[in-house]
Amino acid sequence: MLFYTITEGAEKVPVSHFIAAVKSTGLLTSDPRLRDCMEKIREAVRESAGEVMMDLELFRKCVGGNIVLLSLAFRRKFIIPEFEAFVGIINHIYYTSKLQQDGQVAKYIPHLTKFSPDLWGVSLCTVDGQRHSVGDTKVPFCLQSCVKPLEYAIAVHEHGTERVHHYVGKEPSGFKFNKLSLDEEDKPHNPMVNAGAIVISSLIKPGVNKAEKFDYVMEFVKKMTGREYVGFSNATFQSEKETGDRNYAIGYYLKEKKCFPEGADMIDALDFYFQLCAIEVTCESGSIMAATLANGGICPITGERVLSTEAVRNTLSLMHSCGMYDYSGQFAFHVGLPAKSGVSGAVLLVVPNVMGVMCWSPPVDKVGNSVRGIHFCQELVSMFNFHNYDNLKHFLKKQDPRRQSDDDRVNLKLEKQLSHQLNSHTYKNTVWKMDS
């Protein structure tokens, strides 16, 4: 029985022991799926004079509505079964990356210069809702270019692939993200460069007033983060508008080349784009957003479908090929995972079907990627077989923290049995007799 698995055979344990056991699986007590369970525990604590002991009766009362989730957790059926060991390695990579002192805080958006270069946080959320955070993970920061994949995903979710790519291409540009450049069909190269993102912003809720359009996107982002922190930095928005000459130049160039949908207003599209870049998250809420992409568009901690599978597939494909500015090819080669960076120092990393990660540290390199964030991603893939091609047969052995499927377990058992037979004296004798 699950109760005795948790209590290790004891008839009663302190409630604190149960909560510690829950946390060890990667679940947080603030997880909305555990709301009823935690409320009943708090009620029991309020009614007790001393320390509350959990017996089988209280366990059934508290866990009844969450028995499926907690059974998966305690029976190690989550995607990362040995979660404490896994986060131990994550913490090691975090502190190794913290030693990186290169890069500078971006200066061309004045408001960003107010952030300390020492800030450094990493949060992760798995597709089962297991979570871990280390460092400055509660500090809000602007998404900047990390909003581009979200904006694109919303547009595809709303209009479908064909309509969106009537206006924007799919190819890496080979140029800087803010270059005045179009492809041979006079379309922005892809949605991850400024020109593409500005055109995409004109596709979202056309004909709706600015306030409703912004609220619509904010609601989408809140759903992706499981309704954890999402804010808006008006100071950053105003700062970008005042210093956004390059983006205005791109806007007028797009207008001249008739890149916008019919009836779209270029200035409105730019304003909306500046607003989206100024949306704030924390590492903690951003990791859930990344995990929603890793989970095929379903938020892991609410179970709500936010994006269509088509939108997620397209978004991850473009993040993989175009997401890291002029470093996209190098990142695809060395890390092999979909990611998007922003000049605020954010790196949104997706390990499909496993987890989402949000790294944040303001110092960025010459192409605009967080120095510590890039180092963390590279170290993560050097430790674990998360690279897109690490699953090739006979590839170098790395750690695989993922839960093996039942088929994998059967195959592994058969391999071990065969290996044992091959090395046993009995098997050798059998082969010798058959040969003779």
FIGU-95096 format. One record per residue: x, y, z of N, C-alpha, C in turn; residue number from 1. Coordinates in steps of 0.1 Angstrom, whole numbers. Layout:
// FIGU-95096
REC  n.east  n.north   n.up  ca.east  ca.north  ca.up  c.east  c.north   c.up  guse
REC       X        Y      Z        X         Y      Z       X        Y      Z   NUM
...
***
This chain:
// FIGU-95096
REC  n.east  n.north   n.up  ca.east  ca.north  ca.up  c.east  c.north   c.up  guse
REC       8      -12      0        0         0      0       9       12      0     1
REC       4       23     -7       12        35     -8      16       41      5     2
REC       6       41     15        9        47     28      21       41     34     3
REC      22       28     34       33        21     41      46       22     33     4
REC      45       25     20       57        28     11      63       41     16     5
REC      55       51     19       59        64     23      65       63     37     6
REC      58       56     46       61        56     60      72       45     63     7
REC      76       37     53       85        27     55      81       16     65     8
REC      67       14     65       62         3     74      56        8     87     9
REC      59       21     90       54        26    103      39       29    102    10
REC      32       28    114       18        31    114      15       46    115    11
REC      24       53    120       23        68    120      36       75    117    12
REC      35       86    111       47        95    109      43      109    110    13
REC      52      118    114       49       132    114      45      137    100    14
REC      35      147    100       31       152     87      43      158     80    15
REC      52      164     87       64       170     81      72      159     73    16
REC      72      146     78       78       135     71      71      133     57    17
REC      58      133     57       51       132     45      54      143     35    18
REC      54      155     40       56       167     31      70      166     25    19
REC      80      162     34       94       160     29      95      150     18    20
REC      87      139     20       87       128     10      81      133     -3    21
REC      70      141     -2       64       147    -14      75      155    -22    22
REC      82      164    -14       91       173    -20     103      165    -27    23
REC     106      154    -21      118       146    -26     115      141    -40    24
REC     102      139    -44       98       135    -57      99      146    -68    25
REC     100      158    -63      101       170    -72      88      178    -72    26
REC      78      173    -65       65       181    -65      67      192    -54    27
REC      61      203    -57       61       214    -47      47      214    -40    28
REC      47      218    -27       35       219    -20      25      229    -25    29
REC      31      239    -33       22       249    -40      16      244    -53    30
REC      20      232    -57       14       227    -70      -1      227    -70    31
REC      -7      233    -80      -22       234    -79     -29      221    -79    32
REC     -22      210    -84      -28       197    -84     -29      191    -70    33
REC     -21      197    -61      -21       192    -47     -28      201    -37    34
REC     -36      211    -43      -43       221    -35     -52      215    -24    35
REC     -60      205    -28      -69       199    -18     -62      191     -8    36
REC     -51      184    -12      -43       176     -2     -37      185      8    37
REC     -31      196      4      -24       205     13     -33      213     22    38
REC     -45      216     16      -55       223     24     -60      214     36    39
REC     -62      201     33      -66       192     44     -55      190     54    40
REC     -43      190     50      -32       189     59     -31      202     68    41
REC     -33      214     62      -33       226     70     -44      226     80    42
REC     -56      221     76      -67       220     84     -64      211     96    43
REC     -58      200     94      -54       191    105     -44      197    114    44
REC     -35      205    109      -25       212    117     -32      222    126    45
REC     -42      230    120      -49       240    128     -57      234    139    46
REC     -62      222    137      -70       216    148     -62      209    158    47
REC     -49      208    156      -41       200    166     -33      210    175    48
REC     -31      206    187      -23       214    196      -8      212    194    49
REC      -4      199    192       10       196    190      13      192    176    50
REC      23      185    174       27       180    161      17      170    156    51
REC      13      172    144        3       163    138      10      150    133    52
REC       5      139    137       10       126    132       0      121    121    53
REC       6      116    110       -3       111     99      -4       96    100    54
REC     -16       91    103      -19        77    102     -26       74     89    55
REC     -31       61     88      -37        57     76     -50       65     73    56
REC     -58       67     84      -70        74     82     -68       89     77    57
REC     -59       96     83      -56       110     79     -50      110     64    58
REC     -42       99     62      -36        98     48     -47       97     38    59
REC     -56       88     40      -67        86     31     -76       99     29    60
REC     -78      106     40      -85       118     40     -78      129     31    61
REC     -65      130     33      -57       141     26     -54      137     12    62
REC     -51      125      9      -46       121     -4     -57      116    -13    63
REC     -69      113     -8      -79       107    -16     -81      113    -30    64
REC     -81      127    -31      -83       133    -44     -70      134    -53    65
REC     -59      130    -47      -46       131    -54     -39      118    -55    66
REC     -46      107    -53      -40        94    -52     -33       90    -65    67
REC     -38       93    -77      -31        89    -89     -18       96    -90    68
REC     -18      110    -88       -6       117    -90       5      113    -80    69
REC       1      111    -67       10       107    -57      15       93    -58    70
REC       7       84    -64       11        71    -66      22       71    -77    71
REC      20       79    -87       31        80    -98      44       85    -92    72
REC      42       95    -83       54       102    -77      62       92    -68    73
REC      55       85    -59       62        77    -49      66       63    -55    74
REC      60       59    -66       64        47    -72      74       49    -83    75
REC      79       61    -84       90        65    -93      86       64   -108    76
REC      74       68   -110       69        67   -124      69       80   -131    77
REC      75       91   -125       77       104   -132      88      102   -142    78
REC      89      112   -151       99       112   -161     113      112   -156    79
REC     116      119   -144      129       118   -137     126      111   -124    80
REC     128       98   -124      125        90   -111     134       93   -100    81
REC     147       95   -102      157        98    -92     159      113    -91    82
REC     149      120    -87      149       135    -89     160      142    -80    83
REC     161      137    -68      171       143    -59     185      142    -64    84
REC     189      130    -70      202       128    -76     204      137    -88    85
REC     193      138    -96      193       147   -108     196      161   -104    86
REC     188      167    -95      190       181    -91     203      183    -85    87
REC     209      173    -78      223       175    -73     233      178    -84    88
REC     231      171    -96      240       174   -107     236      188   -113    89
REC     223      191   -114      219       204   -119     226      216   -110    90
REC     225      214    -97      232       224    -88     247      225    -91    91
REC     253      214    -93      268       214    -96     270      222   -109    92
REC     262      220   -119      263       227   -132     261      242   -130    93
REC     251      245   -121      247       259   -118     259      266   -112    94
REC     266      260   -102      277       267    -96     289      267   -104    95
REC     291      258   -113      302       258   -123     300      270   -132    96
REC     288      271   -137      284       282   -147     285      296   -140    97
REC     283      296   -127      283       309   -120     297      315   -120    98
REC     308      307   -122      321       312   -123     324      319   -135    99
REC     316      318   -146      318       325   -158     316      340   -156   100
REC     327      348   -159      326       362   -157     327      371   -170   101
REC     326      364   -181      326       371   -194     312      378   -197   102
REC     312      386   -207      300       393   -211     297      406   -204   103
REC     288      413   -209      283       426   -204     268      427   -204   104
REC     263      434   -194      248       437   -195     245      446   -207   105
REC     234      442   -214      231       449   -226     228      464   -223   106
REC     234      473   -232      232       487   -229     223      494   -239   107
REC     220      488   -250      212       496   -260     197      497   -256   108
REC     193      490   -246      180       492   -240     183      498   -226   109
REC     182      511   -224      187       517   -212     183      510   -199   110
REC     170      506   -198      164       501   -186     171      488   -182   111
REC     176      480   -191      183       467   -188     196      469   -180   112
REC     202      481   -182      215       483   -175     214      484   -160   113
REC     202      485   -155      200       486   -140     201      472   -133   114
REC     202      461   -141      203       448   -134     218      445   -131   115
REC     220      439   -119      234       435   -115     239      424   -124   116
REC     252      424   -128      257       413   -136     259      401   -127   117
REC     258      401   -114      260       390   -106     247      381   -105   118
REC     236      386   -109      224       378   -108     224      366   -117   119
REC     220      354   -112      221       342   -119     211      332   -113   120
REC     202      327   -121      192       318   -117     189      307   -127   121
REC     185      295   -122      181       284   -131     169      277   -125   122
REC     158      276   -132      147       268   -128     143      258   -139   123
REC     139      246   -134      134       236   -144     121      231   -139   124
REC     113      226   -149      100       220   -146      99      208   -156   125
REC      96      196   -151       95       185   -160      81      184   -166   126
REC      79      175   -175       65       173   -181      55      167   -171   127
REC      61      162   -160       52       157   -149      50      167   -138   128
REC      56      179   -139       55       189   -129      65      189   -118   129
REC      75      181   -120       86       181   -110      94      194   -112   130
REC      97      200   -101      104       214   -102     116      215    -93   131
REC     125      224    -98      137       227    -90     142      241    -94   132
REC     146      248    -84      152       262    -87     164      264    -79   133
REC     174      271    -84      186       274    -77     190      288    -82   134
REC     194      296    -72      199       310    -75     188      320    -74   135
REC     189      331    -83      180       342    -82     168      340    -91   136
REC     160      330    -87      149       326    -95     136      333    -93   137
REC     135      342    -83      123       349    -81     123      363    -85   138
REC     134      367    -92      136       381    -97     129      382   -110   139
REC     120      392   -112      113       393   -125     123      400   -135   140
REC     122      395   -147      130       401   -158     121      400   -171   141
REC     125      408   -181      117       409   -193     121      398   -203   142
REC     111      393   -210      114       382   -219     122      386   -231   143
REC     120      399   -235      127       404   -247     125      394   -259   144
REC     135      389   -265      133       380   -277     128      366   -273   145
REC     128      363   -261      122       350   -257     107      350   -259   146
REC     101      361   -261       87       362   -264      84      358   -279   147
REC      94      358   -287       92       355   -301      86      341   -304   148
REC      92      331   -298       85       318   -300      71      317   -295   149
REC      68      324   -284       55       323   -278      45      331   -287   150
REC      50      342   -292       41       350   -302      38      342   -314   151
REC      49      335   -319       47       327   -331      37      315   -329   152
REC      39      309   -317       31       297   -314      16      302   -312   153
REC      14      313   -307        0       319   -305      -6      321   -319   154
REC       2      327   -328       -3       330   -342      -6      317   -349   155
REC       2      307   -348       -1       294   -355     -13      287   -349   156
REC     -14      288   -335      -25       282   -328     -38      289   -333   157
REC     -37      302   -336      -49       310   -339     -53      308   -354   158
REC     -42      308   -363      -45       309   -377     -40      297   -385   159
REC     -32      288   -379      -26       277   -387     -13      280   -394   160
REC      -6      270   -397        8       271   -403       7      279   -416   161
REC      -2      275   -425       -1       280   -439      -3      295   -439   162
REC     -13      300   -431      -15       315   -432      -4      322   -426   163
REC       2      318   -415       13       325   -408      25      325   -418   164
REC      28      314   -424       40       314   -433      38      319   -447   165
REC      26      324   -449       23       332   -461      30      346   -459   166
REC      33      350   -447       39       363   -444      53      362   -439   167
REC      57      350   -434       70       349   -427      76      336   -432   168
REC      90      336   -434       97       324   -439     100      314   -427   169
REC     108      304   -431      112       294   -421     127      292   -420   170
REC     135      299   -428      149       297   -429     157      306   -420   171
REC     168      301   -415      178       309   -407     183      320   -417   172
REC     185      332   -412      188       344   -421     203      344   -424   173
REC     211      340   -414      226       342   -416     230      356   -413   174
REC     221      365   -409      224       379   -405     220      382   -391   175
REC     224      393   -386      220       397   -372     205      398   -371   176
REC     200      396   -359      186       395   -356     179      408   -360   177
REC     186      419   -360      179       432   -362     183      438   -376   178
REC     187      429   -385      192       434   -398     179      437   -407   179
REC     181      448   -415      171       451   -425     172      442   -437   180
REC     166      430   -437      168       420   -447     156      411   -448   181
REC     153      408   -461      142       399   -464     147      388   -473   182
REC     139      377   -474      143       366   -482     140      369   -497   183
REC     142      359   -505      140       361   -520     125      363   -524   184
REC     116      360   -514      102       362   -517      97      375   -510   185
REC     106      383   -506      103       396   -499      95      393   -486   186
REC      99      383   -479       93       380   -465     104      380   -455   187
REC     101      383   -443      111       381   -432     116      367   -432   188
REC     129      365   -429      134       351   -430     128      341   -421   189
REC     124      345   -409      118       336   -399     112      344   -388   190
REC     104      338   -379       97       345   -368     107      349   -357   191
REC     119      344   -357      128       346   -345     137      358   -347   192
REC     136      365   -359      143       378   -361     133      389   -359   193
REC     138      401   -357      129       412   -354     119      414   -365   194
REC     123      414   -377      114       417   -388     102      406   -388   195
REC     106      394   -386       95       383   -385      86      385   -374   196
REC      92      389   -362       83       390   -350      74      402   -351   197
REC      79      413   -358       70       425   -360      58      421   -369   198
REC      61      414   -380       50       409   -389      40      400   -381   199
REC      46      391   -374       37       381   -366      28      389   -356   200
REC      34      400   -350       26       408   -341      13      414   -347   201
REC      14      416   -361        2       421   -368      -8      411   -371   202
REC      -4      398   -369      -13       387   -373     -22      383   -361   203
REC     -18      386   -349      -25       382   -337     -37      391   -334   204
REC     -49      385   -334      -61       392   -331     -63      405   -340   205
REC     -62      404   -353      -63       416   -361     -77      422   -360   206
REC     -78      435   -360      -91       442   -359     -95      444   -344   207
REC     -88      439   -335      -91       441   -320     -83      452   -315   208
REC     -89      460   -306      -81       472   -300     -69      467   -292   209
REC     -60      477   -291      -47       473   -285     -48      467   -271   210
REC     -56      472   -263      -57       467   -249     -62      453   -249   211
REC     -72      450   -257      -78       436   -257     -67      426   -263   212
REC     -60      431   -273      -50       423   -279     -39      419   -269   213
REC     -34      429   -262      -24       427   -252     -29      417   -241   214
REC     -41      420   -236      -47       411   -226     -48      396   -231   215
REC     -51      395   -244      -53       382   -250     -39      374   -249   216
REC     -28      381   -252      -15       374   -252     -11      372   -237   217
REC     -14      381   -229      -10       380   -214     -18      367   -209   218
REC     -30      366   -212      -38       354   -207     -32      341   -213   219
REC     -27      341   -225      -20       329   -231      -8      326   -223   220
REC       0      336   -220       13       334   -213      10      329   -199   221
REC       0      335   -192       -4       331   -179      -8      316   -178   222
REC     -15      312   -189      -19       298   -190      -7      289   -191   223
REC       3      294   -199       15       286   -201      24      285   -189   224
REC      23      295   -180       31       294   -168      23      288   -156   225
REC      11      283   -159        3       277   -148      -2      288   -138   226
REC      -3      300   -143       -8       312   -136       2      315   -124   227
REC      15      312   -127       25       318   -118      29      332   -123   228
REC      39      338   -118       42       352   -120      44      355   -135   229
REC      35      364   -140       37       371   -153      34      386   -151   230
REC      43      394   -154       41       409   -152      44      417   -165   231
REC      45      430   -163       48       439   -175      56      450   -170   232
REC      67      453   -176       76       464   -173      73      476   -182   233
REC      65      485   -177       62       497   -184      75      505   -187   234
REC      84      505   -177       97       513   -179     105      507   -191   235
REC     105      494   -192      112       488   -203     105      491   -216   236
REC      92      490   -216       84       493   -228      87      507   -233   237
REC      86      517   -224       89       531   -228     103      533   -233   238
REC     113      526   -226      127       527   -229     129      521   -243   239
REC     123      510   -247      124       505   -260     118      514   -271   240
REC     107      520   -268      100       529   -278     109      541   -281   241
REC     115      546   -270      123       558   -272     136      555   -279   242
REC     141      543   -278      155       540   -284     154      530   -295   243
REC     141      528   -300      139       517   -310     140      521   -325   244
REC     150      530   -328      151       535   -342     153      524   -352   245
REC     161      514   -348      164       503   -357     151      495   -360   246
REC     143      493   -350      130       486   -352     120      494   -360   247
REC     120      507   -358      112       516   -367     116      515   -381   248
REC     129      515   -383      135       514   -397     130      501   -403   249
REC     131      490   -395      126       477   -400     112      477   -404   250
REC     104      484   -395       89       485   -397      86      492   -410   251
REC      93      504   -413       90       511   -425      95      503   -438   252
REC     106      496   -436      111       487   -447     100      476   -450   253
REC      95      470   -440       85       460   -441      72      466   -448   254
REC      69      478   -444       57       485   -450      59      487   -465   255
REC      71      492   -468       75       495   -482      74      482   -491   256
REC      78      471   -485       78       458   -492      64      451   -491   257
REC      55      458   -485       41       452   -484      41      438   -477   258
REC      48      438   -466       50       425   -458      38      423   -448   259
REC      31      434   -445       20       432   -435       7      428   -441   260
REC      -1      421   -434      -14       417   -439     -22      430   -443   261
REC     -32      428   -451      -40       440   -456     -47      445   -444   262
REC     -47      458   -442      -54       465   -432     -46      467   -419   263
REC     -34      460   -418      -26       461   -406     -19      475   -405   264
REC     -18      481   -393      -11       493   -391       3      490   -386   265
REC      13      496   -393       27       493   -390      31      498   -376   266
REC      27      510   -373       30       516   -360      23      508   -348   267
REC      11      504   -351        4       496   -340      11      482   -339   268
REC      16      476   -350       23       464   -349      36      465   -341   269
REC      43      476   -343       56       479   -336      53      481   -321   270
REC      43      489   -318       39       492   -304      36      478   -297   271
REC      29      470   -304       25       457   -298      37      448   -296   272
REC      46      449   -305       59       441   -304      67      446   -292   273
REC      68      459   -291       75       465   -279      69      460   -266   274
REC      56      460   -266       48       456   -254      52      441   -250   275
REC      51      433   -261       54       418   -258      68      416   -253   276
REC      78      423   -258       91       422   -253      93      426   -239   277
REC      84      435   -234       84       440   -220      76      431   -210   278
REC      71      420   -215       64       411   -206      74      404   -196   279
REC      71      404   -184       81       399   -173      76      385   -169   280
REC      87      377   -166       85       364   -159      96      363   -149   281
REC      96      352   -141      108       348   -133     113      335   -139   282
REC     125      331   -134      130       318   -138     119      307   -135   283
REC     113      308   -123      104       298   -119      91      297   -128   284
REC      85      309   -131       74       308   -140      78      305   -154   285
REC      89      310   -158       94       308   -172      97      293   -175   286
REC     102      286   -164      104       272   -166      92      264   -169   287
REC      80      268   -163       68       261   -166      63      264   -180   288
REC      66      276   -185       63       280   -198      71      271   -208   289
REC      83      269   -205       92       260   -213      87      246   -213   290
REC      83      242   -201       78       228   -199      65      226   -207   291
REC      57      236   -208       44       235   -216      48      232   -230   292
REC      58      238   -236       63       235   -249      69      221   -249   293
REC      76      217   -239       82       203   -238      71      193   -238   294
REC      59      197   -232       48       187   -230      37      188   -241   295
REC      41      193   -253       32       193   -264      21      203   -263   296
REC      23      213   -255       13       224   -254       4      223   -242   297
REC       6      213   -234       -2       211   -222       6      215   -210   298
REC       0      224   -202        8       229   -190       9      218   -180   299
REC      21      214   -175       23       203   -166      16      204   -153   300
REC      15      216   -148       10       217   -134      -5      220   -133   301
REC     -11      223   -145      -26       224   -145     -33      214   -154   302
REC     -26      208   -163      -32       198   -172     -40      205   -183   303
REC     -39      218   -184      -47       225   -194     -40      226   -208   304
REC     -47      222   -219      -41       224   -232     -41      239   -235   305
REC     -29      244   -238      -28       259   -241     -25      261   -256   306
REC     -17      252   -262      -13       254   -276     -16      241   -283   307
REC     -19      242   -296      -21       230   -304      -8      223   -306   308
REC      -8      210   -309        4       202   -312      11      208   -324   309
REC       4      213   -334       10       218   -346      18      231   -343   310
REC      12      239   -334       19       252   -330      32      248   -323   311
REC      31      238   -314       43       235   -306      54      229   -315   312
REC      50      219   -324       60       213   -333      67      224   -341   313
REC      60      233   -347       66       243   -355      75      252   -347   314
REC      70      256   -335       78       265   -327      91      259   -323   315
REC      91      246   -319      103       240   -315     113      238   -326   316
REC     107      235   -338      116       234   -350     123      247   -353   317
REC     116      258   -352      122       271   -355     132      275   -344   318
REC     129      272   -331      138       275   -320     151      267   -322   319
REC     150      255   -327      162       247   -329     171      253   -340   320
REC     165      258   -351      173       263   -362     176      278   -361   321
REC     168      285   -354      170       300   -355     169      307   -342   322
REC     169      300   -330      166       306   -318     176      313   -310   323
REC     189      312   -314      200       317   -306     208      328   -313   324
REC     201      336   -320      208       347   -328     218      341   -337   325
REC     230      348   -338      241       343   -347     248      331   -342   326
REC     244      326   -331      250       314   -325     241      302   -327   327
REC     230      303   -335      220       292   -336     226      279   -342   328
REC     235      280   -352      241       269   -358     250      262   -348   329
REC     258      270   -341      267       264   -331     260      257   -319   330
REC     249      264   -315      241       259   -304     234      245   -308   331
REC     229      245   -321      223       233   -326     233      221   -327   332
REC     245      225   -330      256       215   -331     260      210   -317   333
REC     263      219   -308      268       215   -295     258      210   -285   334
REC     246      217   -285      236       214   -275     225      205   -281   335
REC     221      208   -293      211       200   -301     197      200   -295   336
REC     193      211   -289      180       213   -283     173      226   -287   337
REC     160      227   -288      153       239   -291     156      249   -279   338
REC     159      261   -283      161       272   -273     159      285   -279   339
REC     156      295   -270      155       309   -274     161      318   -264   340
REC     169      327   -268      176       337   -259     170      351   -261   341
REC     173      359   -251      169       373   -251     180      382   -246   342
REC     181      394   -250      192       403   -245     191      407   -230   343
REC     179      403   -224      178       405   -210     187      395   -202   344
REC     192      385   -209      200       375   -203     193      362   -201   345
REC     181      361   -207      172       349   -205     176      339   -216   346
REC     176      326   -212      176       315   -222     165      305   -218   347
REC     156      303   -228      145       294   -226     149      281   -233   348
REC     151      270   -226      155       257   -232     145      247   -230   349
REC     142      239   -241      132       229   -241     139      215   -244   350
REC     137      206   -235      140       192   -237     127      184   -240   351
REC     124      182   -253      111       177   -256     108      164   -249   352
REC      95      163   -244       90       152   -236      97      149   -223   353
REC     106      159   -219      113       157   -206     110      169   -197   354
REC     115      181   -201      114       193   -192     117      206   -200   355
REC     113      216   -193      117       230   -197     126      236   -187   356
REC     135      245   -192      145       251   -183     145      266   -186   357
REC     145      275   -176      147       289   -178     160      293   -171   358
REC     170      298   -178      182       303   -172     181      318   -174   359
REC     187      325   -164      187       340   -165     200      346   -158   360
REC     207      353   -166      219       361   -160     221      372   -170   361
REC     221      385   -165      222       396   -174     234      398   -184   362
REC     246      394   -179      257       396   -189     256      387   -201   363
REC     256      393   -213      255       386   -226     267      388   -234   364
REC     269      379   -243      281       379   -252     278      389   -264   365
REC     287      389   -273      287       399   -284     275      396   -294   366
REC     269      385   -294      257       383   -302     244      384   -294   367
REC     245      385   -281      233       388   -273     228      376   -264   368
REC     236      365   -263      232       354   -255     239      354   -241   369
REC     231      350   -231      236       350   -218     248      340   -217   370
REC     260      346   -212      272       338   -211     270      326   -202   371
REC     264      328   -190      262       317   -181     251      308   -186   372
REC     241      313   -192      231       305   -197     236      295   -208   373
REC     244      300   -217      250       291   -227     259      280   -221   374
REC     267      284   -211      276       275   -205     268      264   -198   375
REC     257      268   -191      248       258   -184     243      248   -194   376
REC     237      253   -205      231       244   -215     242      234   -221   377
REC     254      239   -223      264       230   -228     268      220   -218   378
REC     270      224   -206      273       214   -195     262      204   -193   379
REC     250      209   -193      238       200   -192     239      188   -202   380
REC     241      192   -214      242       182   -225     254      173   -224   381
REC     265      178   -218      277       170   -217     275      160   -206   382
REC     266      162   -197      263       153   -186     253      143   -189   383
REC     242      147   -196      230       139   -199     228      137   -214   384
REC     222      126   -217      220       124   -232     207      131   -237   385
REC     207      144   -236      196       152   -240     198      157   -254   386
REC     210      157   -259      212       162   -273     203      154   -283   387
REC     198      161   -293      189       155   -302     194      142   -308   388
REC     207      140   -309      213       128   -316     221      119   -306   389
REC     219      121   -293      225       113   -283     219       99   -283   390
REC     207       98   -288      200        85   -288     204       75   -299   391
REC     214       80   -308      218        71   -318     225       58   -313   392
REC     223       47   -319      229        35   -315     244       36   -315   393
REC     250       30   -304      265        29   -303     271       43   -300   394
REC     262       53   -296      268        66   -293     274       66   -280   395
REC     283       76   -277      290        77   -264     280       77   -253   396
REC     283       70   -242      275        68   -231     274       80   -222   397
REC     263       86   -220      261        97   -210     250       92   -201   398
REC     248       99   -190      237        96   -181     224       99   -187   399
REC     214       90   -185      200        92   -189     192       92   -176   400
REC     187      104   -172      179       104   -160     165      101   -161   401
REC     161       98   -174      147        95   -176     142       82   -172   402
REC     129       81   -169      124        68   -165     123       59   -177   403
REC     128       46   -175      127        37   -187     113       32   -188   404
REC     109       30   -201       96        24   -203      96        9   -199   405
REC      84        3   -198       84       -11   -195      91      -19   -205   406
REC      90      -15   -218       97       -22   -229     112      -21   -227   407
REC     117       -9   -223      131        -7   -221     136      -17   -210   408
REC     128      -18   -199      132       -26   -188     132      -41   -192   409
REC     123      -45   -200      123       -59   -205     135      -62   -213   410
REC     138      -52   -222      150       -54   -231     163      -54   -223   411
REC     163      -45   -213      175       -44   -205     177      -58   -197   412
REC     166      -63   -192      167       -76   -185     172      -87   -194   413
REC     166      -87   -206      170       -98   -216     185      -96   -219   414
REC     190      -84   -221      204       -81   -224     213      -86   -213   415
REC     209      -84   -201      217       -88   -189     217     -103   -188   416
REC     206     -110   -191      205      -124   -190     214     -130   -201   417
REC     213     -125   -213      222      -130   -224     236     -128   -221   418
REC     240     -116   -216      253      -113   -212     259     -123   -202   419
REC     250     -126   -192      254      -135   -182     256     -149   -188   420
REC     248     -153   -197      249      -166   -204     262     -167   -212   421
REC     265     -156   -219      277      -156   -228     289     -157   -220   422
REC     289     -152   -207      301      -153   -199     301     -165   -189   423
REC     291     -173   -190      290      -184   -180     297     -196   -186   424
REC     302     -205   -177      309      -217   -182     299     -227   -188   425
REC     287     -227   -182      276      -236   -187     273     -233   -202   426
REC     272     -220   -205      269      -217   -219     280     -221   -228   427
REC     293     -218   -224      304      -222   -232     304     -237   -235   428
REC     301     -245   -224      301      -260   -226     290     -264   -236   429
REC     279     -257   -235      267      -260   -244     271     -258   -259   430
REC     278     -246   -261      282      -243   -275     292     -253   -280   431
REC     302     -257   -271      312      -266   -275     306     -280   -279   432
REC     296     -285   -271      290      -297   -274     282     -297   -287   433
REC     275     -285   -289      268      -284   -302     277     -284   -314   434
REC     289     -277   -312      299      -277   -323     304     -291   -326   435
REC     306     -299   -315      313      -312   -317     302     -322   -321   436
***
